[in-house]
Amino acid sequence: MSDMEPTFRPRLQYPERALRLRREGRVIVEFRIGNDGAPQDVRVVEAVPPGLFEQSALRYAAGLRYHPDEGRPPHPVETMRRERERQRLEVRFEMRGQA
């Protein structure tokens, strides 16, 4: 869903409660990418099922890193567009590979 690829992805933590219940799900998060490459204003747009995976998805999205704008002269229009545009990301939680 995001049109930019992260340069770093943290490990996704499967919630213990979801493991015990043997539940799978997905969460759609939305955020802006700051000039430092870190997600800002991360929020949940949709969660299925609700109330089980949101916190893990928010932590995952907040830990993503994108190529920072530092090190090259900023183009004012490009920088403003990047900060203004919200990115959407679907985080899937699947039992496959979980203990």
N, C-alpha and C positions, 0 to 999 in steps of 0.2 A: 504494500500500500504506500510505503514511503518512496519518494522518487530519488532519495539519496541513500547511498550505502554506508553503513557505519564502518569506521576503521577499527573499532573495538566493540566486542559484545561480551558482557559479563555472563557468568554461568546462571542459567535460569533455575531458580529454586522451586521445586514442586512442593506445594504446601503439605505439611504432615497430615492435616485433617483430610485433604483430598486423597492422599495415599491410603489412609485408613478406610475411607469410604469407597475407594477404587473408582473415583470419578475423574472424568476428563472434561475439558472445557476450552474456552477461548475468551480472550479479552481484547478489545480494540482500544488502544490508547492514542491520544493525540497530544502533540507538543510542538514547540518551536525550537529551532536549533540556534543557539547563541553564537556570537562571533568566536567564542573560545571552543566551539565544537560540542558543547554539552547541551543536552536537552533542557529546556526551561518550560515552566508552566505545564507539567505533565499531568494529564487527567484521563480518567476512564470515560469512554464514550458508550461502550456496550460490554456486557459481561454475560456469558452463558456457561453454566448457571450463575445467577447472581449470588454475591456474598461469599464466594469460595476462593477465587483466584485473583481478585483485584489487587491486593497488596503486593503479591509476588510480581505481578505484571508491572505495577508502578515502579517497584525497585529495579526490575530489569530495564525498563525504558529509561529510567533516570541514570543508569550506569552505562548506557550506550555512549560512544564517542564518535564524532564525525570530524572530518578534516577541518581544523580551525582556519579562520581567515588570517591569522597572524602569519607574518613572513612574506606577505605580498601586499602591494599597495591596494587598499580597498577601493572598489568601484562603488561609489555612493548608491547608485540605483540597485546594483546587484546585492549589496549588503542589506539595504532596507528591504528588498524583496525576500531575501532569505530569512530575515528576522520576522517578517510579517506572515509569511506562509506557514501554515500549520502542517505538520507531517502526521500521517496516520500509520499505525503499525498494528498488525494483528499478532498477538502472542498466543500460541497454541500450547495447551497442556495435554500431553498424551501419555498414557501409562507405559507404552512401549519404552523399554530401557530403564524403567524405574524399578527400584528394589522392592 
